[in-house]
Amino acid sequence: MKARLFTEEFKKKSVVEELDIRADLLSKWRNNPLYNAGYLLADNPKLSEGQLKIRRLEKELREIKLESEILKKHWAFLQK
């Protein structure tokens, strides 16, 4: 079974209807670092090329740290 893919517009419309709020308010919340844990979101047109690179590198670092933790646990398991 294939995963269903929804457009960003559809997702936004669904959330707006479910929460009964204005679409511009939802966009403001999404792009405000106070409400999104300090992350700049990918579809934020205000991101500079440098900020995009930082986001990509931070994501890569998180993935590498996760892989490292998995390998450490696996190694510890094999040592038993």
C-alpha positions as semicolon CSV with decimal commas, in nm:
position;residue;x (nm);y (nm);z (nm)
1;M;0,000;0,000;0,000
2;K;0,140;0,337;-0,099
3;A;0,156;0,618;0,152
4;R;-0,087;0,897;0,087
5;L;0,071;1,229;0,002
6;F;-0,100;1,555;0,083
7;T;-0,008;1,900;-0,040
8;E;0,097;2,167;0,208
9;E;-0,209;2,368;0,108
10;F;-0,439;2,076;0,189
11;K;-0,269;2,021;0,525
12;K;-0,294;2,389;0,612
13;K;-0,661;2,400;0,515
14;S;-0,734;2,092;0,727
15;V;-0,563;2,238;1,034
16;V;-0,731;2,575;0,988
17;E;-1,072;2,410;0,968
18;E;-1,008;2,174;1,258
19;L;-0,881;2,448;1,490
20;D;-1,125;2,707;1,356
21;I;-0,856;2,973;1,312
22;R;-0,751;3,206;1,032
23;A;-0,494;3,078;0,781
24;D;-0,271;3,383;0,828
25;L;-0,259;3,316;1,203
26;L;-0,145;2,959;1,141
27;S;0,131;3,083;0,910
28;K;0,241;3,336;1,169
29;W;0,265;3,064;1,435
30;R;0,459;2,829;1,206
31;N;0,717;3,093;1,123
32;N;0,756;3,235;1,473
33;P;1,055;3,083;1,659
34;L;0,870;3,127;1,989
35;Y;0,616;2,867;1,878
36;N;0,824;2,625;1,672
37;A;1,103;2,545;1,920
38;G;1,335;2,800;1,762
39;Y;1,357;2,624;1,426
40;L;1,320;2,807;1,101
41;L;1,088;2,600;0,888
42;A;1,185;2,477;0,543
43;D;0,916;2,668;0,357
44;N;1,014;2,996;0,519
45;P;1,104;3,223;0,224
46;K;1,309;3,446;0,454
47;L;1,587;3,189;0,493
48;S;1,916;3,290;0,344
49;E;2,138;3,041;0,167
50;G;2,363;3,034;0,473
51;Q;2,070;2,956;0,703
52;L;1,959;2,676;0,472
53;K;2,310;2,530;0,483
54;I;2,313;2,551;0,864
55;R;1,976;2,371;0,880
56;R;2,103;2,099;0,647
57;L;2,422;2,054;0,851
58;E;2,230;2,048;1,180
59;K;2,002;1,778;1,041
60;E;2,301;1,579;0,922
61;L;2,463;1,613;1,265
62;R;2,146;1,487;1,440
63;E;2,137;1,186;1,207
64;I;2,505;1,107;1,268
65;K;2,459;1,133;1,645
66;L;2,163;0,896;1,625
67;E;2,364;0,649;1,417
68;S;2,648;0,672;1,667
69;E;2,417;0,596;1,959
70;I;2,272;0,298;1,774
71;L;2,619;0,164;1,698
72;K;2,731;0,210;2,060
73;K;2,430;0,015;2,186
74;H;2,483;-0,254;1,926
75;W;2,851;-0,282;2,019
76;A;2,764;-0,307;2,388
77;F;2,512;-0,580;2,307
78;L;2,772;-0,776;2,109
79;Q;3,021;-0,755;2,397
80;K;2,788;-0,943;2,633
